């Protein structure tokens, strides 16, 4: 049985200038590293956190976020998002967050997503 390892500070989100790793073993080992977490999980709605590249939110929270999560059809989201190459949109069934910056989940600026945490990565 192999133990899973978690990202420093519970996981990090970042805009598109920070590469999104495709290898599930890649994670942020120290707070100084710059690796966005690809294993974020929402403990509120028990869902893996998904992401979309180049998308920014226009509204605080859509009323049909659960449907949007399940369908993953960005064309149907045009009334609540806008395209922006610098942003990455992260979302679960109960909340979402878009950013061009780099920050840990649960940070003061990410209070809306403080229920997100790194669920762990396989050892690499």
N, C-alpha and C positions, 0 to 999 in steps of 0.2 A: 504494500500500500504506500503510495507516494503522497506526501503532504503538499497542499497547494500553498503558494506564497501570495501575499497581497501587496498592492502598491503602497508606497509611502503616503502617509496622510490620508489613507482611505480611498485613494484614487484621484485622478486629475482629468479635467476637461480642457479642451483647447480648440482654437480655430484651425483653419485649414493649413496654416503655415507650420503646424505641428503634425507630422505624419501620424496617421492612424495605423498601428501595426496590424498585420493580418495574422501573424503568428500568435496564438493564444499564450505562449510562454513569455513573450516580451512584456515587461512591466517596468514600472518606475521603482528603482531600488532605493534611491535617496531623494530627499526633497529638491536637490539641485538638478536632478535629471529632467529631461523634457520628453517624456513618453506619455501620451494620453492613454487612459485605461480602456482596453477593449473588453473588459469583463465586468463593467458596472452593472449593478443589480439594484432594483428599487425594493426596499423592505416594506414599503407601504402597500403597494399593489402586487407584490410578488412577481415582478416581471423583469426580464433582462432589459437593460437600457439600449435602445437602438440609436442610430445617428444617420443624418443626411448631410452631405457636403454642399457648401455654397448656398445655405438657406438660413434666413434670419427671421425671427418671429416679429409680427406686427402688432399682436394683441397679447394681453396678459396671459390668458389661458382659453383655448377654444372649448366650447361646450361638448364637443364630440371627440375628445382626445382618445378615448378608448376605441372608437371606430377607426380613427385615423391610424392608431397603433396597429390594429389588426389587419387593416387593408394596405397600409404602406403605399398609398397612392398620392404622391405629392401634387399631381395635377388637380386633385380635388381640394387642395389646401390653399389655393391661390388667394382666397379672401383673408387668410390669417398669417401667411408668410410672404416674404419677398426674397428674390434671388440676390445674393451678395457673395462674391467669390471668397471673401476673407472669413466668413462665418461657417461654423459647424453647428447643426441643430441636434441636440440630444433629447430623447423623449422616452417616456414609459407610458403606462396606461393612465397615470394620474397627474403627471406634470411634465413640463418641458423647459428647456433652457438653451439659448443660442449665444455663442460668444465668438469673437475674433481673438480673444486673449487666452491666457494660460492661468488656471487657478485650480486649487483643490476643491472637491465637492465638500459641502458643509462649511465653506468659507463664508464670511460675512456677506460677500457679494452674491453668493449662491444659496442663500437661505431657503429659497423655494425648492431646492433639491437636496436638502440635508438628509433626506431619507435614502439617498443613493450611496452605495459603498462598493468598493472593489470586492467581488465575490471570490477572488482568488484565481491564480494562474498555475498551470502545471509547471513543475520545476523544469528549467531549461538548461 
